[in-house]
Amino acid sequence: MSSFRDVFAYLFATGLRVSELVSVKLKDIGFKEREIKIIGKGNKTRIVYFNLTTQKLISCKSVSKGMRRNFMFNRTFFDQLF
């Protein structure tokens, strides 16, 4: 299960909206470029960038958690938050 610290680290480092973070899939992340492709409001695609610390956090999470169904976070985790 993800921690609050992880969620806030991603939100702070990328500027993503919570609804966008929930929809991030592994295939949307460019580790080499340190970027995430997001489909945001109005179905517009945008690219957000993240720093090296966030890259390490994403890499650890993707390896250790196996990313069920390729999503970064489990939606039920967010349901508990909000």
C-alpha positions in Angstrom: 0.0 0.0 0.0 1.2 3.5 -0.8 1.9 6.0 1.9 0.7 9.5 2.3 4.3 10.6 1.9 4.6 9.0 -1.5 1.4 10.6 -2.7 2.4 14.1 -1.6 5.9 13.6 -3.0 4.5 12.8 -6.4 2.0 15.6 -6.3 4.6 18.2 -5.2 7.3 17.1 -7.5 5.2 17.0 -10.7 2.4 19.4 -10.1 -0.2 16.7 -11.1 -3.8 16.8 -10.0 -4.9 14.0 -7.8 -7.2 12.7 -10.6 -4.2 12.7 -13.0 -2.0 10.9 -10.5 -4.6 8.1 -10.1 -4.6 7.5 -13.9 -0.8 7.3 -14.4 0.3 4.0 -15.9 3.8 2.7 -16.2 3.7 3.1 -20.0 3.1 6.8 -19.6 6.4 7.3 -17.7 9.6 8.1 -19.6 12.3 7.2 -17.1 15.2 8.3 -19.4 13.6 11.7 -20.1 12.1 11.9 -16.5 8.7 12.8 -17.8 5.1 11.6 -17.5 2.5 11.9 -20.3 -0.8 13.0 -18.8 -4.2 13.3 -20.2 -5.7 16.1 -18.2 -8.7 18.3 -18.3 -10.6 18.4 -21.6 -8.7 15.3 -22.8 -5.6 17.4 -23.5 -2.3 15.7 -23.4 0.6 17.3 -21.5 4.0 16.4 -20.4 5.1 16.9 -16.8 8.7 16.5 -15.6 10.1 15.1 -12.4 13.4 15.3 -10.6 15.9 12.6 -9.9 14.6 12.0 -6.4 11.1 11.3 -7.7 12.6 9.1 -10.4 14.2 6.9 -7.7 10.9 6.8 -5.8 9.0 5.8 -9.0 11.6 3.1 -9.8 11.5 1.6 -6.3 7.7 1.6 -6.3 7.4 0.0 -9.7 9.8 -2.8 -8.9 8.7 -3.5 -5.3 5.0 -3.3 -5.8 4.8 -4.8 -9.3 2.3 -2.0 -10.2 -0.9 -3.9 -10.4 -2.5 -3.4 -13.8 0.3 -1.0 -14.6 -1.2 1.9 -12.5 1.0 3.8 -10.2 -1.5 3.8 -7.3 -4.4 1.7 -6.3 -7.6 3.7 -6.7 -9.0 2.4 -3.3 -6.1 4.1 -1.6 -7.3 7.5 -2.9 -10.9 6.7 -2.0 -9.6 6.3 1.6 -7.8 9.7 1.4 -10.7 11.7 0.1 
